[in-house]
Every structure is written in C-alpha cells, then in structure tokens.
Amino acid sequence: MNNPLLRAKGIHKSYGTGAAEVKVLRGVALEAAAGEFLAVTGPSGCGKSTLLHILGALDLPDQGELEFRGEPVSSANRTWQASYRNLQVGFVFQFYHLLPELSVLENVLIPRMVLHSYWGWRRNARQCRDEAVKLLERMGLQHRLRHRPRELSGGEQQRTAIARALINKPDLLLADEPTGNLDEVTGGTVLGLLGELNRAGQTIIMVTHDAKVAALAHRRVHLSEGVVREKGNPVAERDAARPLMTEVRS
C-alpha cells in the first residue's frame, strides 16, 4: 500500500513481569489507506482492543512504531501524541464512556473544549455549539440535546459517542466493538451510520468479534497469536451483510 494514512510496524505489547508476563502483541504489522473501512477480528482476549488503543496513542507499544501520514507517533513527544489523539483520531467504545453529569450536547463538546484556553472557548463557544448541534441532528438526536446519558437508549448513547468522536473532524475513526452492547436492530442503526460516514470519506478501523459485522468493511484482518493475518473481504460477503445496516431516523 503506497503512502497509507496509518502504518503499524512490528508492534509488540506485553503486560505483567517475569513469570506473570503475558505477551499480547508479537510484531503486529498493519496499514490503512485514507477512506478505507478496515475490520479487525479475532477471539476475545486476543489483543484487539490493545491494538486499537496503540493505533490511537491511548497506549504505547513496548517495541515497534506507529506512523500517521509518515510521521512517527509512538516515539513522538507527549504533546504531539496528545494533539494526535484529539485532532486526528476519534474514538468510539463499546460502553460509550459518556460523562453522566453532562448533557448530550456537553458530552459532544468536550474534545472541542480541550482545544481552547478559557478565553479562547468564550470567543468560539457559539460556533462550536452550532457545529455540535448540526452533528447531533445528523445523528438523529436533535430532540435529545439537553438529556443526560441515563435518559437515552443504548443506541442513542452510542450515536452521541460517535458525534463526540467526530466533533474535531478527525481523519481516523477507531471503533471498538461499537455494536457489542446493542441489540441487533439498534446495532444495525449504528452500522448504517458508520457506513454512511465511510461513504462520505471517513477512514474507519473497527474491532469486532462478529464475522457478519466485519463483512461490511472493505477489508478484514484477523488477529491471532499476537500477529495480524490478512483475510480480505469478498464483495459477495459484503453485499450479503448489508441488510444488517439501517438508516438513522430522526
């Protein structure tokens, strides 16, 4: 793949020490092109989430390097890594991770607020709120702006989390089992939304244990014994999986 958006080279990660050390990743190599929808599959406990955290610089590898647009990420300084996490990457998690004391709109605005000083936020708050409202309207959540997470369904919470992930217009969206906590119908709405975002040009790397969900991606790789093995994604499988996806309805 020429000039990939993201490239992981020889990624190793272990936890524990001595006899208790567990080697999770053993030289993972992975590339993703701009505009690609890539699915990473594998059994529970194989390191899929660990890999995704390293791709988003939420964690660092013991060995190896992650590159974004040809620039090193893992060996960069903490300031650069923090900027990468906030501006270049959006995160969507299985359990949403919304702050319960904040409204839907406030949760979505958090990554944007991090960018500004106090006075910078005061100057830009109205424009930022307008952008967040438009994004939530796109998610079909315009009637939920002032609601707290506990007042939302699981699907609404996940759509809020997706809006939060997109507020800074990241080049890369990382989704960790985005439908794993949802029923089939609600999960179909979230998958439909991810498909719509990808068709609009959003690069997505999604971790899933569900082969049917993975079949929706352009390409699929399988994590096994700490390394990634290419599996492809035949067009026929993708077409067969499309009924899983449903449109967001306001």
Buried (B, 14 or more C-beta within 10 A) or exposed (E): EEEBBBBBBEBBBBEEEEEEEEBBBBEBEBBBBBBBBBBBBBEEEBBBBBBBBBBBBBBBBEBBBBBBEEEEBBEBEEEBBEBBBBBBBBBBBBEBEBEEEBBBBBBBBBBBBEBBEEEEBEEBBEEBBEBBBEBBBBBBBEEBBEBBBEEBEBBBBBBBBBBBBBBBEBBBBBBBBBBBBBEEEBBBBBBBBBBBBBEEEBBBBBBBBBBBBBBBBBBBBBBEEBBBEEBEBEEEBBEEBEEBBBEBEE
